[in-house]
Amino acid sequence: MKAFVLKSRAAMPAKCWGRYARIGVILSLDDRTPCQIRQTRNFLVVKTWERRFDGRTKRCAAEKAYEEGLLASMSINTAIATGSSLPELAKEFDFKV
């Protein structure tokens, strides 16, 4: 098992001219790299941040959410390395199995 952080473009209405991103923390059950922020039998979505403004600096909402996702994935990977099982991870990080 391993946790990943993904960033993709968010679907927005036509009247929005800005760039918006969707950030997700994905838990891979078989050590493959996920390509979408979507829950399947091999990938569990731990947390998502929807429609965050994707600006040009590190101060934009998307970059802040991405950094928060990196911290979450690092703590999940640390818990996995110490021997935590999937139900323990789900209880600790508050996601469904």
N, C-alpha and C positions, 0 to 999 in steps of 0.2 A: 504494500500500500504506500501511496505517496500523494501529497497534496500539491496542487498547482494553482496558479493565478492566471486567469485569462481576461483579455480585454477585447471587446468587439464594438462595432458601431451599433447604436441603439436606433430602433425604428421610431421615427418621429413624424408628425403631420407635415404636410407640404408647406404650411405657413411658417415653420421654424427654419431659420436660415443658419443657425449655429450648428456646430458639431457636438454631438452627444455620444457618450460611451456607456457601455454596460460592462461591469466588472464582476467576476465571479470566482469564488474559491471552490475548486473541484477536487474531490478525493477519488483517486484512481485505485481500483481494487486489484488490478493485475499489472501495475507499473507501466502501462502504456500512457502515452501523452494524449490528453484530450484535445479535440479540435473545435468543440463547440461548448457553449455554456448551456448544457442540457443534461438532464438526468436520464441515464440508461442503466442497463443491468451491470455494466462495468464501471460506471462513473456516478458518484453521488455529488449533488450540489450542496455544499455546506452553507454558503452565504452568497447573496448577490447584492449589488448596488445598481439600481436601475436609473437610467436617464441622467447621468452626471455630465455636467458641462465639461467638454474637452477643450481647454484653452491651450495657449502656447507656452505657459510657464508651469513651474512645479507647484504653484499656488492654486491651480484650478481644482475643481471638485473631483474630477476624474483621477488626477494624480494623487490626491489625498486619499481617495478610496482605494486606489491601487496599492499605495503604501500600507494602508490598513489591512488589505488583503494579503500582502506579503508577510506582515507580522503574524496574521492568523495562520497562514500556511506553514510558516517556520515553527510556530508553536505546535501545530498538528504533527508535523514531521518529527519534531523532538519527542512528542508523546509516543509516536509510533516506534521511534528508535529505542525508547525505554521499555517497550514491550506492552503497550496498552492495546486492548482488543477493540474491535469495532463498536460493540455496545458501550464500552467505557468512553470511547471518543465521542459517540453520539450524545451521551449524557453530559460530558464535560463541555463540549462546544455547541450544544443545543441544535442538533439537526436530526432528521428522521433517517432511519436505516431502511 
